[in-house]
């Protein structure tokens, strides 16, 4: 867990540096803050309950996959939350009163924003802010394996009705997708489960391509 403590410490340092620059109204270039990606996810999928055990395991694995990709490129993956025993993104600890502002500061500076959508008010408000701020097109969305089908279908309807945001139809496979500024989804990619070494390499290459490529020009989904 020494490596995880290092990631947590680095995430905290990056967050504090960004907060100081915001308080002082400094305009920093990307060179002034270590490059990082921001990981947004519903906290409910990380709770340790028997009903969600499979989901907890997958989210933890997915967290680690993301972290592995970004560390291989010399970047830090940051998520807001309290440190735990899992290996993955570095944790940035905030208070109930400050997390929204810290999220916005991080989102504005992140090289990439990775999002696992959810129905909880916190993650919905984050996605709503990304859209209003024009950062939706800089984000990559994922549906991890093990995401409960009933919850995904209910969430799909909720986002369509309340946010005018389109989510792809449910699949048992992991899905990645992007969004136009209009809230329409595109570039929906199902992922195969990989076991053999050459398949794992192919899966890592796919992850690298999705997370590294500059998104296509935004035509607002028209």
N, C-alpha and C positions, 0 to 999 in steps of 0.2 A: 504493500500500500504506500510505500515511499514515493513511487511515481505519481500516484493519485494525489498525495499531499502536495507534491510539487506543482501539479496542474492546478489544484485549488488555490495555492498561494499565488501563482502567476495570474490566474483569473482575477483574484482580488486586487492585485497590483495594477492590472490593466484597467479594471473598473474604477479604482481610486484615482488613477491618472486622468482618465476621461472626465470624472466628476470634478476634479480640481480645475481642469481646463474650462469646463462649462461654467463653474462658479466665477472664474476670473475673466470669462468672456473671451478667452484666447481662441484663435483660429489655428488649429494644429493641422499640419500635413500628415499624410499617412505614415511618414517616416518617424514622426514623433511618438507614435504609439505602436507597440508590437502588433503585427497583423493577426487578426482573430476572426473567427466565425461565431455567430450567435445561434444557439440551439433553443428553440421554443417548443414546449410539449405540454400536454395536460398532466398536471400533478396526479390526478386520479389514477392514471395508468401506472404509477410507480408505487402505489400503496401495497403493502404486504397483506393481502387477504387471500384466503383459499380460493375464492371464486375467480380471482384475477391472477393466480399464480403463473399460468402460462404467459399471460400478457406481461407480467412483471419481468419474467425471464427474457422475453423477446425485446422489450424496450431496453433492458440492460445491455443485451447483446448489440442492439442497434446503436445505442449510445457509444459503445466501445468501437464499433465499426467506423462511425463518424470520426471519433477521436483519433483512431489509427490513421485514417486518411489525412486529416489535417496536420497531425504531428509529422507525418512523412514529408509534408511540404513546408515544415517550419512554422506552422501557424498553431494558435491555441483555439480550442473549441470551448466556448463559455456557455454555461446555463445558469440562470438565477435560481438559487435554492440552497438548502442546508446540506453540507457534506454528509455522505453516507458511506457504507462499506463497499459500494460498487465502483468498478473501474470504468472510467469514461470521461466525459467532459469535466473541465474545471468548474467548480462552484463559486458563484459570486453571492455572498450573503448580504441580504438587505433586510429592511424592516417593512412592516405592513404599510407604513405610510410612504416609503420611498421607492418601492419596487417599480412602480409605473414610470417614474422619472428615470430611474437607472436603466430600465428596459429601453426607453426612448433614446437615451444617450448612447447605449451600446448599438442599437439598431442603426443609428445614423452613421456610425463609424465602422461597422462590420463589413468585411469583404464579401461575406455571404451570410444569408439568414436561412437556416434550415428549420422547417416547421412540421410538426405532427399535429394536425388540427384536433380539436375537442369541443365539447359542448359547454364546458365550464366557463363562467363569466370571465375569468382571468385570461385564458387563451383566446377567447372570442374578442375581448377588448384589444388584445395585442394585434390580432389579424385585422381588426377594424382600423386600428391606427396605422398599420403598414399600408393599407389601401389609401387612406386619406393622405398620408405623407408621400405617396408615390413610390413606396419601397416594396410593394407587392411584387413588382416585376423583377426585383433583385432576390427573390426568395425561391427556394426549392422546397416543395411539399412532399411528404411521405406518408403512406399508410403502411405501418409495419405488419409483418405476419403476426397473427394472433389477435389483431384488433377485433373486438366483438362485433359480429355482423349487425346485430340489432342496434347497437349503439351507433355504428357508422351510418346505417340507413336513416335512423332518427336524426342524426347530425346533418346528413345530406339535406333532408327536408327543412330542418331548422335554418341552415345557412341560406338556402334558396328563398325561404319566406321572409326572414328577418334581415338578411344582409345582402340579398341579391347576389350571392356568391355560389358558383357552381363547383361541386365536388364530383369526381368521377364515381361511377358505379362501384359497388363493393366487389372485391375479388379476394379469394383466399391467399393469393400471392401478395408479396410486397409490391406496392405501387409507388412510383415517383411521378410527379407532375409539376408543372409551372402554371402561373396565372397571368393573364393579361390585366392591365389596370382596370378593366371593366368588371373583373371578377370571374370571367370565363376561364375554365381550365383548358390546358393544351399540353402537348408533349407527354401524354400519359403513357408510362412505360411499366409493364409488368415484369417482375424479376423472377427468375427461376431459382429454385432451391439448389444450392451447390454443396457437394460433398467431396468429390475427388479433387486432388491438388490442382489439376489444370482448370477445373471448373471454378475453383476458388480464385485463381488468378484472373480468370475472365470476369468474375464478379467484381473483383477489386478494380479492374480496368473500367468496368461499366460505372462503378461508383465514382471513380476519378473523373471520368468524362462528364457525368451529370453534374458533379459538384464544382468542376473547374471551368467548364465552358461558359463563355459569355452568353446570356440568354438572347434569343433572336429579337430583332426589332419589334417593339410593341405596337401592334395595330389595334389595340383595345378590343380585340376579339370580334371586330366587325367583319 
